[in-house]
Amino acid sequence: MVKKMIKQEIRKPKVQKRHQSIRVKLAGTTEFPRLAVYRSTKHIYAQLIDDEKHVTVCSASSVDKDLKEKLAHGGNIEAAKVVGEAIAKKALAKGVECVVFDRGGFLYHGRVAALADAAREAGLMF
């Protein structure tokens, strides 16, 4: 237990450092909001952010009531696919088709890639 906590404390600053270097290079605009992804061990979250106005356009996560009923566990690839489809549907309803993908310092594989692929299949372009 203690060893696991130490590993998490070591890993967290690395993710934050990668996220800061990514955010220097990309930003969301009104035409192309930023699709920010955050994943924890139990859940996955996605939100569209307009960095010019500093507002969240829409969001979806495995914690949402309507999605939570469909999912057995929020921290797996199936949950990421459902959240990706949900964020794409909400974005298209708001009139957003093109986004800038922000992986949030996480490596682009597993749940992050599954969310991105599901959002693309549901109609978002990035």
Contacts in CASP RR format, 6 or more apart in sequence:
PFRMAT RR
TARGET T0000
AUTHOR 0000-0000-0000
METHOD contacts of the structure
MODEL  1
MVKKMIKQEIRKPKVQKRHQSIRVKLAGTTEFPRLAVYRSTKHIYAQLID
DEKHVTVCSASSVDKDLKEKLAHGGNIEAAKVVGEAIAKKALAKGVECVV
FDRGGFLYHGRVAALADAAREAGLMF
15 104 0 8 1.000
15 105 0 8 1.000
15 106 0 8 1.000
16 105 0 8 1.000
18 104 0 8 1.000
18 105 0 8 1.000
18 106 0 8 1.000
19 104 0 8 1.000
19 105 0 8 1.000
22 102 0 8 1.000
22 103 0 8 1.000
22 104 0 8 1.000
22 105 0 8 1.000
23 102 0 8 1.000
26 34 0 8 1.000
26 100 0 8 1.000
26 102 0 8 1.000
27 34 0 8 1.000
27 51 0 8 1.000
27 100 0 8 1.000
28 34 0 8 1.000
28 49 0 8 1.000
28 50 0 8 1.000
28 51 0 8 1.000
28 52 0 8 1.000
28 100 0 8 1.000
29 50 0 8 1.000
29 51 0 8 1.000
29 52 0 8 1.000
30 50 0 8 1.000
30 52 0 8 1.000
30 53 0 8 1.000
31 98 0 8 1.000
32 98 0 8 1.000
32 99 0 8 1.000
32 100 0 8 1.000
33 48 0 8 1.000
33 49 0 8 1.000
33 50 0 8 1.000
33 57 0 8 1.000
33 91 0 8 1.000
33 96 0 8 1.000
33 99 0 8 1.000
33 100 0 8 1.000
34 48 0 8 1.000
34 49 0 8 1.000
34 50 0 8 1.000
34 51 0 8 1.000
34 99 0 8 1.000
34 100 0 8 1.000
34 101 0 8 1.000
34 102 0 8 1.000
35 46 0 8 1.000
35 47 0 8 1.000
35 48 0 8 1.000
35 87 0 8 1.000
35 99 0 8 1.000
35 100 0 8 1.000
35 101 0 8 1.000
35 102 0 8 1.000
35 119 0 8 1.000
35 124 0 8 1.000
35 126 0 8 1.000
36 46 0 8 1.000
36 47 0 8 1.000
36 48 0 8 1.000
36 49 0 8 1.000
36 102 0 8 1.000
36 104 0 8 1.000
37 44 0 8 1.000
37 45 0 8 1.000
37 46 0 8 1.000
37 101 0 8 1.000
37 102 0 8 1.000
37 103 0 8 1.000
37 104 0 8 1.000
37 106 0 8 1.000
37 112 0 8 1.000
37 115 0 8 1.000
37 116 0 8 1.000
38 44 0 8 1.000
38 45 0 8 1.000
38 46 0 8 1.000
38 104 0 8 1.000
39 45 0 8 1.000
39 75 0 8 1.000
39 80 0 8 1.000
39 106 0 8 1.000
39 111 0 8 1.000
39 112 0 8 1.000
40 75 0 8 1.000
41 75 0 8 1.000
42 73 0 8 1.000
42 74 0 8 1.000
42 75 0 8 1.000
43 61 0 8 1.000
43 62 0 8 1.000
43 63 0 8 1.000
43 74 0 8 1.000
43 75 0 8 1.000
43 79 0 8 1.000
44 61 0 8 1.000
44 62 0 8 1.000
44 74 0 8 1.000
44 75 0 8 1.000
44 79 0 8 1.000
44 80 0 8 1.000
44 83 0 8 1.000
44 111 0 8 1.000
44 115 0 8 1.000
45 59 0 8 1.000
45 60 0 8 1.000
45 61 0 8 1.000
45 62 0 8 1.000
45 63 0 8 1.000
45 83 0 8 1.000
46 59 0 8 1.000
46 60 0 8 1.000
46 61 0 8 1.000
46 83 0 8 1.000
46 84 0 8 1.000
46 87 0 8 1.000
46 115 0 8 1.000
46 119 0 8 1.000
47 56 0 8 1.000
47 57 0 8 1.000
47 58 0 8 1.000
47 59 0 8 1.000
47 60 0 8 1.000
47 87 0 8 1.000
48 56 0 8 1.000
48 57 0 8 1.000
48 58 0 8 1.000
48 59 0 8 1.000
48 87 0 8 1.000
48 90 0 8 1.000
48 91 0 8 1.000
48 94 0 8 1.000
48 96 0 8 1.000
48 99 0 8 1.000
49 55 0 8 1.000
49 56 0 8 1.000
49 57 0 8 1.000
50 56 0 8 1.000
50 57 0 8 1.000
57 91 0 8 1.000
57 94 0 8 1.000
57 96 0 8 1.000
58 87 0 8 1.000
58 90 0 8 1.000
58 91 0 8 1.000
58 93 0 8 1.000
58 94 0 8 1.000
59 87 0 8 1.000
59 90 0 8 1.000
60 67 0 8 1.000
60 83 0 8 1.000
60 84 0 8 1.000
60 86 0 8 1.000
60 87 0 8 1.000
60 90 0 8 1.000
61 67 0 8 1.000
61 83 0 8 1.000
62 68 0 8 1.000
62 71 0 8 1.000
62 74 0 8 1.000
62 75 0 8 1.000
62 79 0 8 1.000
62 82 0 8 1.000
62 83 0 8 1.000
64 86 0 8 1.000
67 79 0 8 1.000
67 82 0 8 1.000
67 83 0 8 1.000
67 86 0 8 1.000
68 74 0 8 1.000
70 82 0 8 1.000
71 78 0 8 1.000
71 79 0 8 1.000
71 82 0 8 1.000
73 79 0 8 1.000
75 111 0 8 1.000
76 111 0 8 1.000
77 110 0 8 1.000
77 111 0 8 1.000
77 114 0 8 1.000
79 111 0 8 1.000
80 110 0 8 1.000
80 111 0 8 1.000
80 112 0 8 1.000
80 114 0 8 1.000
80 115 0 8 1.000
80 118 0 8 1.000
81 114 0 8 1.000
81 115 0 8 1.000
81 117 0 8 1.000
81 118 0 8 1.000
82 118 0 8 1.000
83 115 0 8 1.000
83 118 0 8 1.000
84 115 0 8 1.000
84 116 0 8 1.000
84 118 0 8 1.000
84 119 0 8 1.000
84 122 0 8 1.000
85 118 0 8 1.000
85 119 0 8 1.000
85 121 0 8 1.000
85 122 0 8 1.000
87 115 0 8 1.000
87 119 0 8 1.000
87 124 0 8 1.000
88 118 0 8 1.000
88 119 0 8 1.000
88 120 0 8 1.000
88 122 0 8 1.000
88 123 0 8 1.000
88 124 0 8 1.000
89 122 0 8 1.000
91 97 0 8 1.000
91 99 0 8 1.000
91 124 0 8 1.000
92 122 0 8 1.000
92 123 0 8 1.000
92 124 0 8 1.000
96 124 0 8 1.000
97 123 0 8 1.000
97 124 0 8 1.000
97 125 0 8 1.000
98 124 0 8 1.000
98 125 0 8 1.000
98 126 0 8 1.000
99 124 0 8 1.000
99 125 0 8 1.000
99 126 0 8 1.000
100 126 0 8 1.000
101 116 0 8 1.000
101 126 0 8 1.000
103 112 0 8 1.000
103 116 0 8 1.000
106 112 0 8 1.000
108 116 0 8 1.000
116 126 0 8 1.000
119 126 0 8 1.000
120 126 0 8 1.000
END
